[in-house]
Amino acid sequence: MASEAVVKRTLQSIANMFNKGSWWVNDSLKMWMIQLNYIDDRDLIIGTKNCLRKAKKLPTVANLIDIIDADPRTTSNEPTVFDACPACYGSGCREMARWYSMKGVLRVSFGLAACDCPKGTRLSMGAFQDWRSVRDSWMNDQYTEQVFYSTAQQPHLTTDQTITPEQLEQRAQRARAMLERTGSRSGWHTVKDSTPSRLTE
C-alpha cells in the first residue's frame, strides 16, 4: 500500500507542474490514498515520474494508475490472489435479502454487499457497501421483518429466503399456464405419473 508521505509528494509534484495550490493537494489526498491502496511506494514513484514526463494536462488518479499498470517494471499489473472465503464463496460479495412490509404487502429486497474478507474489503471501497453496514441498516428499519445473509455455513441464500410464498405461487401459476398453452398447441399429451413427486428448486 502506498504510504501517505509518498502519495502527498506525488500530489505536490503534480501541483507544482500544473500550478495547483496546496489546497488541491490537501483536498485530493484522501481520495488518492483510497484509489492507490494496492500500489506500493516504489511503483508509485516510477509511475509519477512517467506521468509527469507524458502528461500535457492535469492527470487524474485513474490516468496515473493506467501508467503504473502499463509499466513492465512495476508489480501492480500482476493479479492479486486472495484466499478463498467460505462466506462469499471467493467472490468478495455476500448475498443478502431483506423481508419488509410496504402498505400491508410483504416484499423482498435481494442483492449483494461487500464481504469482510480481503477481496470484499477492496470491493467496499468502490460500488459495494460493507455487508455489516447493510445488515445493521436493514435491522434498524421499523418495516423490516427478516434479514438473511450468506455465511460460511451457507454461502448461497435459498429460494425460500429470497422469494415470498406469494411470489412462488405466482411463478407456479405462470409455469402451469405456459405448460397448458404449449401442450395444447404442440399436440403433445401430458401423461400423469401415478408416483407422487416433489418440485424442488
Buried (B, 14 or more C-beta within 10 A) or exposed (E): EBEEEBBBBBBBBBBEEEEBEEEBBEEBBEEBBEBBEBBBBEBBBBBBBBBBEEBEEEBEBEBBBBBBBEBEEBEBEEEEEBEEBEBBBBBBBBBBBBBBEEEEEBBBEBBBBBBBBEBBBBBBEEEBBBBBEBBEEBEEEEEBEEBBBBEEEBBEBEEEBBBBEEBEEEEEEEEEEEEEEEEEEEEEEEEEEEEEEEEEE
